[in-house]
Amino acid sequence: MNSFGRNFRLTTFGESHGPALGAVIDGCPPGIALLERDIQPFLDRRRPGRSPRSSPRQEMDRVEILSGIFEGRTTGAPISLLVRNSDVRSSDYDALKEVFRPGHADYTWLAKYGIRDHRGGGRSSGRETVARVAAGAVAAKILALRGIQVQSRILEIHGNTTPDGMDKEVEEAVRADDSVGGILEITARGCPPGLGDPVFGKLDALIGMAMLGIGAVKGVEIGEGFAAARMRGSEQNDQMGKDGFLSNHAGGILGGISTGADIVVRIAVKPTPSIARDQRTVDIRGDERVISVRGRHDPCIVPRLAPVAEAMLALVLVDALMEQDKARAWRKGG
């Protein structure tokens, strides 16, 4: 599945070390003001090389709009977005051609397809997310027109919750030739009630699928999440008054449908699997090997994952809004 969404449909393409990556959006409403400068700030937030603690790969990630725009506005036709790769060093991966990297999709990709692109992981590389962020910028533009904003913040890095402490965790990981993960919180404010479907199209289920579709994400919480298992009903229930909900333990979703309160999502991001420490593995023949992954990698992917998670939430919400608009039009017509 390289496509996502029912109404606002996204298809991404491209590999980490190919000529380019991109996105095709089908179903975007016409008449929306959209230029490359509206998308670029989102890509700038996730691009590598901006921090001493991020991957030193120097990609400018300049977006090109190839179709679907006329005189600065969407036409209703498919929107094609392209981001070219410019700082590719495929030779860094020559030693990994026949070896499976621990924590990566090398083994599973080969098991499924019988062929794999060993250059940075190919399609399973985190670089694939550049296309999601580009499309998410378009989704965010649509949400803003409806008064909805999506933001994120880092809650912790390797268990540390203070800014200085988070920096220290990353620095210590670098010195140890290791990596660390963390927890991101993504919040959507201004969502109307009624988004989502009550059975198989639950809004929280769609959000969970979107977040777990990000390669580094290993867990998702909405509202109190796992903490709800340690609460009583009297604590977990969001009581109501004449002005609305008195709390938001549900994270803005009840019965799979938005309540109108903030939608609050938290994701667990695993440590970057590419590390320079020696690790045991096997090669494509099944022979045991010891591997040390060198090259250009983030010791902590959490900061650069923030715009990716925001993009995925924005895509889910735009799709749900369009589904709700269809339902309202049907009810009105009936």
Beta strands, then each sheet from edge to edge (+ up, - down):
strand 1: 3-4
strand 2: 9-14
strand 3: 20-26
strand 4: 63-67
strand 5: 69-70
strand 6: 73-74
strand 7: 79-84
strand 8: 149-157
strand 9: 182-189
strand 10: 217-222
strand 11: 240-241
strand 12: 244-245
strand 13: 253-254
strand 14: 257-258
strand 15: 263-269
strand 16: 279-282
strand 17: 288-291
sheet 1: 1+ 2- 3+ 7- 4+
sheet 2: 5+ 6-
sheet 3: 8+ 9- 15+ 10-
sheet 4: 11+ 12-
sheet 5: 13+ 14-
sheet 6: 16+ 17-
end
